[in-house]
Structure formats: C-alpha cells, structure tokens
Amino acid sequence: MVKIANIELPDFPLLLAPMEDVSDPPFRAVCKENGADLMYTEFISTEGLIRNAIKSRQKLDIFDYERPVGIQIFGGDEEAMALSAKIVDATQPDLLDINFGCPVKKVVCKGAGAAVLKDIGLMVRLTKACVDNTSMPVTVKTRLGWDDNTKNIEEVAERLQDIGISALSIHGRTRAQLYKGEADWALIAKVKNNPRIKIPIFGNGDIDSPQKAKEFKERYGVDGIMIGRAAIGYPWIFREIKHYLATGETLAAPTIKERIDACRKHLKGSIKWKGEKLGILEMRRHYANYLRGLPHVKEYRSRLVNTMDAQELADILCEVEEHYFS
C-alpha cells in the first residue's frame, strides 16, 4: 500500500496526469472505469480562481465516483496561491496538487509552471503558502529542472518535503526539452533512493505500454507511475498495466464494441458537462485516438470532426461499430 498522508492507494498505484484541455470530468470518468487509482483535474490558474473566472471555477468540478481525486493549481504569487488553496479546500477534493512543471510558454511567461524551477526559494515559498492554507495533503508535480545545466530536482525534493508536501510526481525531462527526447528516469530514481526522502515519489514520462511500466517499476523503484498522453483515447492502458504487473500476461486489446462504448460515454459526458456546442467541439481531439489502428477509418473520422449535431455523431459511431464489428 502507498499512502499520501491519510489517502490509501494500492501497491504501485497508477496516476492519471493532469493535462490541460484533456483531463476533464468526462475523460476522467472513462479512465477511472478502466483502473486509474488517483486522478487530477486540469491545472487551474490561481489568477482565474481569484477573479472568479468561469472556466477556472468550472475546473473545480469533481464527483464522488472519482475519489481519490486532486485539484491542481498553478501560479507565481504567494498571496494568490494561499487564497486559491483556501478556495480549493472549500470544494473538498482529496488533495491539492501544485504544478511546477508545465512548459507551455503562456504559463511560463507568467512566472508559473516550470518557470518556478529557476528559483527554488520561490518554489518553496509558493508551496508553503498552500501547505499553510489548506487542511488537505499538498502534492507537487514538477520536472528535473529548467535545462541541462540546472537539474535541481534532488534539492527540490528535499526542500519541499521539509515544508510539508505529502508526495512528489516527477516528469523526467527539463523544461527546455518540452516533450522531446527520452525522459531521464535515472534522476527520478536518485530522488526515490535518497535516504532523506520519506514521501512517495511517482515517475512520469514515456510510459506507453504494460511492458515499459513493469520495466521502469523494477529498474527505478518508484512508488507508482503517472500516465498522461498514453491514456488519451486509450483509457485501457491502466487495466492493461495492472493485469501485466499481476500476471505477466498481455491483456487482449479492447474490442471494437469497448472502444465505441467508451467513446460514446466520453462524448455524452462532454456534452452534459460543457453543453452541446462546446462538448462536441472539445471531443474532436479524441476521435483519432479512440479509432487508431482501424483500417480505412479516415472517412468516419472526418465525418465525426465535421458535424455539430449530437444525434448525427451517435449515428456515425453506430455505423463504425457495425462496420468493424461485422
């Protein structure tokens, strides 16, 4: 068993990464159904929360079936972090997570996300502002450092643990790498094997198969893994990893029916949560992944991303199921 403060997780838990414009409630629902042990919201701007911005507030939506679930925030101002921690506390998730890893320019330019990696003192102060203003466990997601010359994750881990965080998730790249090149899990392992570190350490980056999950578990000794891009349109990655770790056998790929059913559920949830227009628009990024690998599927995919009618989308998905199932 792995514990984040008072939250009990199974041995070697699988975490769903917080992904902007992806990790919303409809997406989290299909991932939870397929074995995700701990999930996070999309990251939420502290500025947006304080301004009462509608989009930021909507991202606070969590549901009991998702638990344990964490709300993730980002920002570069201590006062804003403290106030946001209080706002999040009132919504009663299971934990509060801080993003110190997002490499996107619009976030970094505001002195938030991965930008904070350039100033460990600021990172400590921002984190402490959250720890001091919430009753929940506080966790952090970050990267190895800003660039190859400033891989400071070992110092970061010690200092953040010292001020009270309950777990640390590390993406094995620097900000300068963005998502290019291979993730460096050796440095994540150094953090995990530091005798001073007592909190759970979760690794993130490049886990896209059950075989790789097992290899990295055994080679690097982390407490669990966080999965991001590999789960988009393929929530079965969680159940496949769990089955492989338990039995050493590769689970059969999802059937056409399972793929279409998950896509339907995701679409229905997206429309219910965001309204028909936005729900349909934001679902478009997922079809290619749900239908990946099906021969001659381009025509169906094109129709799915070019209609704004919910019933027509449902009819197209029925066509796809009948075509490939028969």
N, C-alpha and C positions, 0 to 999 in steps of 0.2 A: 504494500500500500504506500502511496505517496501522499503526503499531507502539505497543503498550503495553508498554514495557520490551522484553522479549525475545519477546513474543507478536505474531506477524504476522497481521494481518487484511486482508481485501481492501479495495480502494479504496472509500471511503464505506460502511463496514460498518453492518449493521442489528442492533441490540442488542435482546434481549428484556428488558423491565424486570422487576425483582424485585417480585412482587405477593403480598402476604400471602394465604394460603389459595387461591392460584391457581397460582403458578409452581413447582409440584412436579414431580418427575420425569416422571409421565405426560403432563402438559401440555407440559413442555419437549421431550419426545420428538416430539410432533406439530409443534411449532414448528421444531425442528431439521430435521426431514424436509422442511419447506417453506421453508428458506432462512435461518433466523436464524443470524447469524455469531458472536455471543457471547451467552451466556445467564447468568443469575444465579439462585441459589436464592431462595426466600422469605427475608425477613430473619430473623435468628436472635438472640434475646436473649442478651447476654453473661452475664446473671444465670442464665439457664436452662442455658447451656453449663457454667458453673462448678458449678451444683447438680446437674449430670448429669441434668437433666430429660429424660424420654424423648422428648417431642415435639421439643425443641430438638435433641437428638442425631440424631433421625431426619432432620431437615432437612439434615444434613451429607451425606446420601447423594448421591453423584454417580457418573456412569458414563462410561466411556471414549468412547462414541459422542457424548457431549455436548460434548466438548472443542472449543475452549476454553470453560471454564465457571468462573464465580466464585462464591465463597460470600460472602454479605452478612451482616454483623453490625450490631447497634445497641446502644448503652449510653451511660451518662453518667459512668462511673467509670474513671479511668486504669488502675488496677490490674486491674480486670476486663477492660478492653479488651486489655491486654498479655497476660494469661493466655489469653483467648479467641483471640488471634492465634496463640499457640503451639499451642492445640488444633486450630485450623483448619489450620495449617501441616502438622500431622501427617497430615491427611486428603488432602493433596496435590492441591488444586484448582489451577487455573492462576493465579488471583489472588484477593486478599482485597478485598472492597468494604465500605465503611463507609456506613451510612445516616444522613445528617444532613438528611433531607427528609420523613420520614413525618409527616403532620399529625394522625394519629389521636390522640384525647385520651388513651387509656390509655398510649400511648407517650410523648407529650409530658409528661404528668403525672409521669413518672419521670425527667424531665430528659434524655430521649434523643430521637432522631429530629430533627424540626425545632426542638425546644426549644433545641438547641445553637446555633442561628442567633442567639440573643440574646446569646451570649458567644463571640466569635471566639477569644479566648485559650484558652478551654476546648476549643473545636473543634480548635485547633492541638495542644494537649496530648494530647487523645484520639487524634488521628491519629498523632502522633509515637510514642505508646505502641505502636501497631500496627506502624508502619514499623520500629521498633527491635526488634520481637519476631517477625518473620517473614522468611523468605528469598524470599517471593513479592512480585510487584508489588502495591502497595496503590493502590486507586482509591476515589473518593468519589462518592456521588450526593447532591445537595442541591437546595435551592430558591433563589430570588432573594434571599430574606431572610425575616424574621419577618412584616413587614407593609409597607405602602407607605412608611412612614417609615424603614424600616431595610433597604432593598435593598442589602445589603453584599457581593453576590456577587463584585464585582471585587476587593475586598480579600481576600476568602476565597480566590479562585483563586490569587492571587499568594502568599499566605502558605502555603497547602497545597502548592503546587508547591515552594516554598522548603524545605519539610521532607521532600520526597521522594515525594509521590504521583506516580503514573505516568499518570493520566488523570482527567478530571472530567466527570461527567454532570450536567446542569443541567435541572431541571424549571422551566419558565418561569412559575411562579406563586409567590406568597408563601404562608407557612403560613396566614395569615388568609384567603386565598382558597379554601383547600382545593382542590376541583376545579372551582370556579365561575369564570365569566368566561373570557375568552380568555387563552391563555398568551402572555407577552411574550417573543418571540424576539429582539427588538431588543437587549435587555440581554444575552442569551446571545451574540449576535454581537459585542457590545463586548468581552466576555471573550475570545472567539476572536481578535479583531483586535488585542488588546493585544500590542505587540511583545515584552513581557516573557514572555508565555506561550508555552511550547515544547511542553507536553504536549497530547495530543489532547483536544478539547472536543466532547462529544456533547450534542445537544439533545433535549429530551423535552417532550411536551405537545401534544395535539390532532392528532397525525399519524394520520389515519384513511383515507387514500387515496393511491394512487400519485401522483396529480396534486399533492397537497399536499406529499408528500415531495420531489418534484422542485422545486417552487416554493421550499420552505424551504431546500433544498440550495443553490440558486442565489442566493437572496436573502440568506441569513445566513452562508453559507460554513463551516458547522460541519464537523467531520471525519466525522461519522456521526450517525445518529439512533437514539434508544431508543424502542421501541414498547411500550405497556402495554395499556390497555383495548381498543384496536382488534384485538388478537390473540386476545382471549377468544372462543372458539368460532369464530374465523376465522383460523387459522394461515396461510392462503394470502396474507395481507397481505404477508408477506415476499417470496414469489416474485413477486407482482404488482408490488410496488415495483421489484424488481430488473429485471424484464422491461421495465417502463415507462422506467426510467432508461437501459437499454441500447438500447432500440429506439424509444421514443416512442410505442409502441402499447399499448393497453389489453389485457391478457390476458383471455381468456374466464373467466368466473366458474367456480368448481368445480362439477362435475356433482353430481347427487343421489348417485350412487354414491360419489364422492370425499368428500362431506360425511358420509355414513353410515359409510364406511370409517374416516374419521378419528375420528368419534365412538366407533365400536366399539373402535378401538385405544386411545383415551383411557380408555374405560370399563374395558377389560381390564387396562390398566396400573394404573389406580387401584385395582382390586380386588387385583391382585397385590402392589402396594406397601403398601397400607393394610389389607388384609384385606377380606372381602366386605362386612360391615356398614358400616364407615366409608368404604370405597371407593365404595359405592353412594350413600351419603348425600352425600358431598362432590362427587360427579359431578353432582348435581341442578342446581347453579348453571349448568352449561354447556349443557344441552339447548336452552334457548331461543335461544342464540346459534348453535348448530350448525344449528338448523332455521328460523332467522329468514327471513322473506320467503315461506315456503311457504304457499299458500292453505289455509285451514281446517285448520291444523295443531294447533289448540288441544287437541283431544281426545287426539291422540297425546302431546302434551307433558304433559298432565295424567296420563296413564297412566304415562309414564316417571318422573315425580316422585312417584308414589304407590305404586310397587312396590318391595319389598326383595328380590326374587328375581332372581338374575343371569340365569338362563335365560329368564325372562319378559321381562326387558329386551332380551335378544338377539332374542327373537321379535318384540317390538314394533318394534325397529329394522329387522328384515326386512320387516315389514308396511309401514313408512314407505317403505322403498326401493322395494318393489313398487308401492305406491300412486302414488307420484310419478314413478317411472321409466317406468311403462307409458303 
